[in-house]
Amino acid sequence: MREKVILICSECFSRNYTISKKTSDKKRVEIKKYCPKCNRHTIHKESK
């Protein structure tokens, strides 16, 4: 089973992306993605 996860920019804290991950994974997701608000690539982390 998979759950929806919201990714938040680590610099401006805007919620930009929604992804799905396995429910068995306990580690938090960290991906470098483009932030339209910052206008550059930043690290996006899984929200709580």
C-alpha positions in Angstrom: 0.0 0.0 0.0 1.1 3.6 -0.7 0.5 6.8 1.0 0.5 10.4 -0.3 3.3 12.7 0.9 3.6 16.4 0.5 7.0 17.9 -0.1 8.0 21.2 1.4 10.8 23.5 0.2 13.5 23.7 2.9 14.1 27.4 2.2 10.8 29.1 1.7 8.6 26.4 3.2 6.1 26.3 0.3 4.3 23.1 -0.4 5.1 22.4 -4.0 4.9 18.6 -4.8 2.8 15.6 -3.9 4.3 12.1 -4.2 3.5 8.6 -3.0 5.7 6.3 -1.0 5.4 2.9 0.6 3.8 2.8 4.0 6.5 0.4 5.2 9.2 3.1 4.6 9.9 4.9 7.9 12.6 7.2 6.5 11.7 10.7 5.5 12.0 11.6 1.8 14.5 14.3 0.7 14.7 15.2 -3.0 16.3 18.1 -4.8 13.6 19.6 -6.9 12.7 22.9 -8.6 10.9 25.5 -6.4 8.9 28.0 -8.4 8.7 30.4 -5.5 12.5 30.5 -5.0 13.1 30.2 -8.7 15.8 27.6 -8.3 16.5 24.0 -7.3 16.3 23.3 -3.6 16.0 20.4 -1.2 12.4 19.4 -0.6 11.5 17.4 2.5 8.5 15.3 3.5 6.1 17.2 5.6 4.9 15.9 9.0 
